Amino acid sequence: MKLLLVGGGVFLGKAIAAEAVRRGHALTLFNRGRTAVELPAGVELIKGDRNVDVSALGTGRWDAAIDTCAYFPRQVRMLLEAIGNRVAHYTLVSSISAYADLSGAGIAEDAPTAFPVEANEEKVTGATYGPLKGACERAARELGPSSGLVVRPGIIVGPDDPTGRFGYWVARVARGGEILAPGNPRAPLQFIDVRDLAAWLVAMAEAQIGGTFNAVGPDGLTWEGMLATAGAALGGEAKPVWANDRFLEEQGAKEWTDLPFYLPPSKPEVAGLFRINGAAGRRRGLKPRPLAETVVDTADWLRRTDPTKGAQMGLTPAREAELLRAWQARLAAA
């Protein structure tokens, strides 16, 4: 098929491009061309900034388009007004952050999305990101093909992840020794490997499937299980030391930035973030690979690239050692 990929320079977009080429599709990338990417033979690059001007897409027809980088509804409208009658199938990659209420477990696709933001909102923040994604979805349904697809991924992990969130834990387990592990070891986690998501998105475009789907990893993963799986996969001598929520709060250890993926009890509004219902997507063929494979491949990628990538988020070694000492002292004094 002829596939138009909006984005394609980093992480998910890069994985979609690789999958589309692997499957033999004629691929056109539309992006700013700012990320140095070695394009496979036969891939067409159309340079343009979708935030300002999509006139470069003034010609051409495609069987499908996958939009990976829409943050504002006007971006979706501009794109679909330009190509809407020249593309048979349109996929918008949204986010589980679009849901209005992430406090409960088992959120399915029919749950309400976040309240709209102001029509002229132009800043992406923690407060506006979800509502903006919901507004993007509404624009896609209004202007896109009748077979349009909205996909709401959860936390995406794997090689080429520029955030350093999952990479922090992989690199930390690989380094071994005592690891400061946050809160409840049985607290849930839920990840989707970027390559599994990419393969599924291309397959859904091939089949012209419409509707709305969550795209998340399997249920049942816990913090304890994640660290144990990573340790076994990497063959290290890592030993998690579980510090409780109260201690971490007192010490100023920040959730998500100091301890990626950690959701303390003080954030009940996002308690369901790692408990999303992914059954509908799995029924449509989304097949998450074993976590151990993701861990090993992420570790290999970190070794091949800048070794600091796994530390863009997370505690520095010195800060972690300081917290471990404080926790051991707390236990000794108890």
Order of alpha helices (4+ residues) and beta strands (2+ residues): beta-alpha-beta-beta-beta-alpha-beta-alpha-beta-beta-alpha-beta-beta-alpha-beta-alpha-beta-alpha-alpha-alpha-alpha
